[in-house]
Amino acid sequence: MTTLFGIFVIFFIAFTFVRDTVDNSIHLGFLKKKTEEYQHPSDSQLKRRISMVANFAPASNQCGFIVGDVRNTKLSPKEIYDFYRPILTTPNYVEEQPYHEVDLFILKDEKDLKDISRLSPDLYNKIDHIITGDRNSYLLVSAEIGYAPNNDPRCH
């Protein structure tokens, strides 16, 4: 009887973690699909898509989702910003969580690189080797942050 109870407890604990991890992976899949629907400049080419589930909060446990497209274009930074202006958002942290943001980072701009590094060191590490020596790349990031961490270990 105690063996059966032990198996049940282990199954219940494992199911709790797996369920939240699967739910968050599905949520990330929906964000990827939404990001794929964005329009891009005609000469823009996708170099790499990066998607992550993690805790992006500096001081608390929460779950966040990021999909970032590293793209390349010959357009100037101003032209890139002008093109994406209709979908870019300004974070409003006064509203209730979760937050949805769409941000643009010009990867030859040192300030933008520092902002990415602050937003997510893991994201920065994933793009660092892609952009080395490339003066025409930018990063378009869709982020949904501020969800409860539940039992997904990626969110703690």
N, C-alpha and C positions, 0 to 999 in steps of 0.2 A: 504494500500500500504506500509506503513512504517513497519507494522508487517511482511509482506512478505520479505521486504528488511532485516529486523533484523534477521529473520530466515536464510536467505541466507548468511549473514555475519557470523553468528554463525556456520553454516554448513561448510563454506569455511575455517574458522579458525580451526575448529575441524578436518576437512579432511587433512589440511596441517600437523598437528601434528601426526595424525594417520598414514598418508602415510609414513612419514619418520621413524616412530617407526616400522611399519611393514617391510619396506625395510631393516632396520638394523637387525631386527629379522631374516629375510630371509638370509641376509649376514652371520649372526652368525650360522645359520643352515648349510650353505655351509662349514664354517670353522670346525664345529663339524664333518661333514661327512669326510672332508679331514683328520682330526685328527684320526678318527676311522680307517683309512687305514694304519696307522703306524704299523710296526712290533715291537714286544716287546720280551724281553727274555722269554724263555720257561716257567720259573717258576714264571714270573711276573703276579700279580693279580691286577685287577682294584679295588681300594677301593672306589673311588668317582670321578665322572667327574663334573667339575665346569665350567660353561660358563657364560660370562658376556659381556654386552655392557655398556661402561662407558667412561668417560673422564679420560684417564690415564696420561695426560700431566700435569706436575707440574705448568705450568705458562700460559697455553692458553686453549681455547676451541677447542676441537677436539673430534672425535669419534673413539673409539678403540674397538676391539673384542678380547676376550681371551677365550681359551678353555684349561683347565688344568686338567690333569689326575693325581690323587694321586694313586700311584701304590706301591706294596710291592714286594720285591725280597730278596733272600739270597745272591745275588751277592755283591761283594765289590763295593765301589764307583768308583774305576778305571774301573772295568769290566762294570759297568753301562754306564759310559762315553764312553768307547770304543765301546759298542754296539750301542749307539745312535749317535756317532760321524758323520756318513754320513748325518744325517738330521739336526744336530744342526747348527745354523747360528750365525754369529757375526753381531750385528747391525751395519749398515753403515749409519750414519745420514747425510752423505754428499749428498747422492742420494735424488732424489725427493720423496716426500711422496706419497702414504702411504708406510709404512715399514712392512715387514713380518719377523717375528722372530720365531725360535724354540729354547727354552732354557730348560736346565735341572737343577734342584735344588735337592741336596741331603738334605733331611729334618733333618738329625741329625747334619748337619754342621751349626754352629751358623752364619757364614758369609752368607751362602745361605739363611737362614731364615731372616736375616736383609735385604738382597737384595729383597726378596719377599715382605717384609713389605714396602720397599721403592717403589717398582714397583706398588703395589696395596694393600693398607691396607685392602680393602674389600676382596680381594682374600686371604690374610693372615688370616683374621678373619674366613673365611669359611673353612680353612684347619687346623687351630690351634687345635681344639678339636679332629680332626681325628688322628693327629700324636702324641698326648700326650703319652709318654712312648713307642712309637714305634721306634725302632732303624733301621728298614729295609725299610723305606718308601722314596720315591722320588716323585718329581713333574715334569712332562713333560708339558711344556706350549707352545702352539701355539698362537701367537699374531699377529694381524694386527692392526696397529695403524697409526694415522695421517690422518684419513678421516675428511672431513668437518662435523661439528656437525649438520648442517641443523636444523631441528626443533624437533629433538628427545630430550626430556628433560633429558634422561639419559646421554647425552653427554655434558652437560653444568655444 
